[in-house]
Amino acid sequence: MAENKKSFVLYTDLIHTVQHLTDEQTGKLFKHILSYVNDENPISDDVITNLSFEPVKQALKRDLKKYESYINKQKANGKKGGRPKKEETQKTQPFISKPKKADSVSVSVSVSDINNIYNKFVDEVKSGGFDSRIEAMYMRLKIKHGSLTPLLKDFKLHLIEENRNHKNTNDLFLNFKNWLNVQDRIKKLDKYR
């Protein structure tokens, strides 16, 4: 066995041999295997142990050669300084150079702009413009009918707080729907059920 090696592989197909042995013969075989892998060079007068051990011995020798080959390869690679560095390519270049600073853009939306689109949205909701989608929200979120009005007021406060404006009422509706999903996740819709 190799120096400083603390383990070995015993293959499961050995069971086909061991099944034909008595418990006493199996014990002798196992002790013989352990003596061999601990470099004790065991010698047995028992023919059954010797016959059963021979295929195990050959497998252990093959595995040891593979192990030693692997160790030698790793030593050689270590002497070379490890894995060679890759050449810079366009794919790796951005990770090597310093990242560019992001452009800073600040947009300020007036409360009157938010109020205008919000009021159009509320008028459209009242006129039935979003009926099928609102009904689907009631069903999906399992909230009571009529709870939309206080939710819309809370949503308006959210828009003002976040300084958000929307291009049109459809955009506003999508934002409202996403906001409701967040409120549902953080359990703020429970009082409307």
C-alpha positions in Angstrom: 0.0 0.0 0.0 1.2 3.6 -0.6 2.8 5.5 2.2 0.4 7.7 4.1 -2.6 6.3 2.3 -5.4 5.8 4.9 -8.1 4.2 2.8 -8.7 1.7 -0.1 -11.6 0.7 -2.4 -13.2 -2.6 -1.9 -15.6 -3.3 -4.8 -19.1 -4.4 -4.2 -18.9 -7.3 -6.7 -16.8 -9.2 -4.0 -20.2 -10.2 -2.6 -20.4 -12.9 -5.4 -17.4 -14.6 -4.0 -18.2 -14.0 -0.3 -21.7 -15.5 -0.7 -20.1 -18.9 -1.3 -18.0 -18.7 1.9 -18.9 -19.5 5.4 -18.9 -16.7 8.0 -15.6 -18.0 9.4 -14.0 -18.1 5.9 -15.3 -14.6 5.2 -13.8 -13.3 8.4 -10.4 -14.8 7.5 -10.6 -13.3 4.0 -11.4 -9.8 5.5 -8.6 -10.0 8.0 -6.3 -11.1 5.2 -7.3 -8.1 3.1 -6.8 -5.7 6.0 -3.3 -7.2 6.7 -2.4 -6.8 3.0 -3.5 -3.1 2.7 -1.5 -2.3 6.0 1.7 -3.7 4.4 1.9 -6.7 6.7 2.5 -9.1 3.7 0.1 -11.8 5.0 0.7 -15.5 4.2 -2.1 -18.0 4.5 -2.1 -21.7 4.3 -5.9 -21.7 3.6 -6.5 -22.4 -0.1 -10.0 -20.8 0.1 -8.6 -17.6 1.5 -5.8 -17.5 -1.1 -8.2 -18.2 -4.0 -10.8 -15.6 -2.8 -8.1 -13.0 -2.1 -6.3 -13.1 -5.5 -8.9 -11.0 -7.5 -9.1 -8.5 -4.6 -5.3 -8.3 -4.6 -5.1 -7.6 -8.3 -7.8 -4.9 -8.1 -5.9 -3.3 -5.2 -2.7 -3.3 -7.2 -4.4 -1.6 -10.2 -6.0 1.0 -8.0 -2.6 1.7 -6.3 -1.0 2.2 -9.8 -3.8 4.7 -10.7 -3.4 6.5 -7.4 0.4 6.8 -7.7 0.0 8.0 -11.3 -2.5 10.7 -10.2 -0.2 11.8 -7.3 2.8 12.1 -9.7 0.8 14.1 -12.2 -0.3 16.5 -9.4 3.2 16.9 -8.2 4.4 17.7 -11.7 1.7 20.2 -12.1 2.6 21.8 -8.8 6.2 22.1 -9.8 5.1 24.0 -12.9 3.4 26.6 -10.7 -0.2 25.3 -11.0 -2.7 25.9 -13.6 -1.4 28.1 -16.5 -3.0 31.5 -16.7 -5.4 32.0 -19.5 -4.8 34.6 -22.1 -7.0 37.7 -21.9 -9.9 37.6 -24.3 -12.8 40.0 -24.9 -14.9 37.8 -22.6 -12.5 38.1 -19.7 -11.4 41.7 -20.3 -14.3 43.4 -18.5 -13.5 41.5 -15.3 -9.8 42.5 -15.4 -10.2 46.2 -16.1 -11.7 48.6 -13.6 -15.5 48.9 -13.9 -16.9 52.1 -15.3 -18.9 54.4 -13.0 -22.6 54.3 -13.6 -24.2 57.4 -15.0 -26.3 59.0 -12.3 -29.7 60.1 -13.3 -32.3 61.6 -11.0 -35.8 62.2 -12.0 -38.2 64.1 -9.9 -41.9 63.7 -10.4 -44.3 66.2 -9.0 -47.1 65.1 -6.8 -49.6 66.7 -9.2 -48.3 64.5 -12.1 -48.8 61.4 -9.9 -52.3 62.7 -8.9 -53.3 63.2 -12.5 -52.5 59.7 -13.7 -53.8 58.2 -10.5 -57.1 60.1 -10.9 -57.4 58.9 -14.5 -56.8 55.3 -13.2 -59.4 55.6 -10.5 -62.0 57.0 -13.0 -61.2 54.1 -15.4 -61.7 51.6 -12.6 -65.0 53.2 -11.6 -66.2 53.1 -15.2 -65.4 49.4 -15.5 -62.3 49.7 -17.6 -60.5 47.0 -15.6 -63.4 44.9 -14.4 -62.2 41.5 -15.5 -58.7 42.1 -14.3 -59.9 43.5 -10.9 -62.3 40.5 -10.5 -59.4 38.2 -11.1 -57.4 40.0 -8.4 -60.2 39.6 -5.9 -60.4 35.9 -6.6 -56.6 35.3 -6.7 -55.9 37.3 -3.5 -59.1 36.2 -1.8 -60.0 39.7 -0.7 -63.5 41.0 0.0 -65.3 42.9 -2.7 -65.3 46.6 -2.0 -61.9 46.5 -0.3 -60.4 48.0 -3.4 -61.0 51.6 -2.4 -58.9 51.6 0.8 -56.2 49.7 -1.1 -56.1 52.3 -3.8 -55.6 55.0 -1.2 -52.7 53.1 0.3 -51.3 52.6 -3.2 -51.5 56.3 -3.9 -49.5 57.0 -0.7 -47.0 54.4 -2.0 -46.7 56.2 -5.3 -46.1 59.6 -3.7 -43.6 58.1 -1.2 -41.7 56.3 -4.0 -42.0 59.4 -6.3 -43.3 57.2 -9.1 -45.1 58.3 -12.2 -46.5 56.2 -15.0 -46.9 56.7 -18.7 -50.5 55.5 -18.8 -53.2 53.8 -16.7 -52.2 50.3 -17.9 -48.7 50.9 -16.5 -50.2 52.1 -13.3 -52.5 49.0 -13.1 -49.5 46.7 -13.6 -47.7 48.5 -10.8 -50.8 48.3 -8.6 -51.0 44.6 -9.2 -47.3 44.1 -8.3 -47.8 46.2 -5.2 -50.7 44.1 -4.2 -48.6 40.9 -4.6 -46.0 42.4 -2.3 -48.6 43.4 0.3 -50.0 39.8 0.1 -46.5 38.4 0.7 -45.9 40.5 3.8 -49.4 39.7 5.1 -50.8 43.2 4.9 -53.9 42.0 3.0 -55.2 39.8 5.8 -57.4 42.5 7.2 -59.3 42.7 3.8 -60.2 39.0 3.7 
